[in-house]
Amino acid sequence: MRTLQDPVLNTNLLFFINALFYYEKGYIICALIIGLSAFCSYKYHLFKEQNQYWTRADKFFATLALIITLIFAIPCVNLERMGVISFLLVSSFYFKFMAKYDYKFFHVLWHISVFLGQCYLCS
């Protein structure tokens, strides 16, 4: 089991902040889904990515959170913001891809970039 001192685990807490941002903006569905995604991701990483239930739940809710937040945000986005969102999205997936080479380092960057992307979408 990981402890909260492990950056792979503690950077998950950022997603709960994202959920609070969406809640404060009145996007209750987004807040709920991101909160569930954060919880599942936390459990997934807590058990060092070994528990299949939390693996499936993490992937499902992370994908759902991305889709739902983009659906809510895209209608309000101008061309400049779309460029920033695209950059953040590509960067996030780059870090996710690179995690196969150095899991801890790049997965932490994945968490941070997803957090920043969600903050930007919610702003």
N, C-alpha and C positions, 0 to 999 in steps of 0.2 A: 504494500500500500504506500502511496505517496503521502507526504505531509504538506501542509500549507507553505512550508519553506521552499518547496519545489516550484520554480517558475511556470512549469507546464500546468500545474494545478492552480496556483494563485492568480495567474492571468485570466483564468476562467471567471473570476469574480468581476472582471470588467463587464462581462455580458449582463450581469444583474444591474449594473449602472445603466447600460443601454435600455434595459426593460423599464427602469424608472424614468428615463428621459421620454420614452414613448408614452408611458402612463401620464406623465405631467403634460404632455402635448395633447392628451385626449385620445390617443390611438390605443385603445384598450386591447383590441385583438392583437396588434403587434406586440404590445407589452407582455401579454399573456404567452404568446408563442415564443418570444425571445426569452422570457423567464423560464419556460419549460425547456427550451434549448440549452440555456445556461445550466440548469439543474442536471439535465442528462449528460451534458459535456463534463460537468464537474464529476459526476459519478463514473463516467467512462475513464477519465484521467486518474481519478482516485485509485482505481483498481489496475492502474498501469496498462490500460487498453486491452485487458485480458477477458473481461466479462462480455460475452456475446449479446446479452440483453441490452446492456448499456451502450455497446457499440452500435447496435441497430437503432436504438432510441436516439442516440446522439446524431447519427447521420440523418435520420428522418427529420428531427426537429430543426437541425441546422439548415437543411435544404428548404424546409417549409418556411423558416424564418427569413431566409434570403428571398424566396419567391414572394411572400406576403409583404415584406417591407418594400421591395421594389414596386410591387403593384400599388401600394399606398403612396409611394414617393414619386414615381415617374410622371404622373399627370401634373405635378407641381414644379417640374424641373425645366429650366431653360437650357440652351445649348452649352453655356459655360459650365454650369453645374453638372451637366451630363458628361462633360469631359473629365471633370474631377472624379465623379462617381466611377466612370470607366477606368480611370487610372488606379483608383483605390481597389476596385474589383480585380483588375489584372494583377496588381501587386500582391493582393491577398492570395490569389490562386498560385502565383509564382512561389510564394513562401510555402504554401501547402505542398506544392510539387517538390521543392527543394528539401523538405523535411525528410525525404527518404535518404538523403545523404548525411544530414546531421539533425536528427529528430528534435532534440531538446531546443537547440538554437532556433531553427526555422519554424518549429511549431509555436514557440513563444511569439515569434514575429507574426505568424499567422493570426494568433489571438489578438495581438495588438492592432494589426492592420484591419481585422474585421471590426474590432471595437471602434477604431477611428472612422471606418466606413459607415458604420451604423450611426455614429454621432453625426456625421455629415448628412446622412439621409434624413435624420430626425430634425436637423436644424432648419 
